[in-house]
Amino acid sequence: MDKVIEKKKGIKKKHVYMVLGGLVFLFLIYQVIWADHSSVMRVDREKLTINTVEQGQFNDYITIIGQVEPISTIYLDAIEGGRVDEKIIEEGTMVKEGDVILKLENRQLYQTILNSEAALAEKENYLRNTRISFEAEMIQSRRNLLDNKYRLQRKKRNYEQSKALYEEKLIPREEYLQDKEDFDYEKSLLKINQLKSKNDSLMLLTNMKTLDEDLKKMRQMLGLVRERLDHLEVKAPVDGQLGMLDAEIGQSIAQGQRIGMIHVLSDYKVEARVDEHYIDRIRRELPCSFDRNGSEYKLHVKKVYPEVRDGQFEIDMVFDGQKPEKIRTGQTYHLKLQLGQPTNAILVPRGGFFQSTGGQWVYVLNESGTEAVRRNIKIGKQNPRYYEVIEGLEPGEQVITSGYEMFGENERLELR
């Protein structure tokens, strides 16, 4: 007979495997949902720069380097071309308005003046002869009118006598009609001569007026040509210091060629180059200042140049009142340019972290200072000392402000 085999009771091997598998599954779920997956990096605390977030006054300014320049520069261009005949004043010399700097020679200009003078003399002779001819014609016209009037008077008298005699039947009709025709003819001739004399006078007067105007223009032209002789002497247009002078004896200078400049030293300005990041915030009249030998000097922005080159644009500033003693062209000053009014804000000191994060996040230390966690922040304005924190940090918190290049993408730092 077969025996009935009873099932053994107790924990079997497969049960152990099932329990272990369940525990592993639960552990994986825990790791996925609740465990901390942030990457961690251990760093030496002594190699970091750690600063405390502050609540204080934010001064909205930037530091720029300015260079002293003359208030204006007048360029010397050759009004008239020629060969340099004499160089009277050298570069760097102080000049007064009207001082002759150099002299030019232009033989072609001399020939032009002689030709203009000859043409003017010829025109004057022609005008003189025309006046003489006009006066002679006027005299002859008056004489013709006088003769005409004299003959008319005689013809009139003969006509009146013939008329009286004819009415008394003392002379023939033919003689009367002849005297009447002679009188009418002389009377009509007088009208024609009078009209001719008037027209000739008007025409001659018009011609004379035209000649006078032409002569006047020729004299003005000759005056302008003679003025060109004065332009052969290059003179200082203002008081100042003669800067660059590009002219040597014997050198040919073309008309309009730039040959030098004069620095007006009655006042000074300060030129500076500013990062294009601030181009929308800088405008005229913004205040600026700098310290020198224990004294503060104030300026304001006079001109903003809109053109950007190599990531920078230029501004000009002028002094408000007192200027430093012994100020010289070419000196450099470190200036503080005020962009806005001071405000109360949360501040974090400037540091190398900004170059890595763009101010979008920062490592913030815990209360014990043993760990730093990455946190998103928002930075507003900045000055040479601080960044203005708009959100993400509170006063009293500590942050790492040194460079983040070696931290990679780690979200937590353990400080040793």
Summary of the structure (lengths in Angstrom):
residues: 416
radius of gyration: 52.8
end to end distance: 79.2
largest distance: 212.5
contacts: 1119
relative contact order: 0.19
helix: 37%
strand: 34%
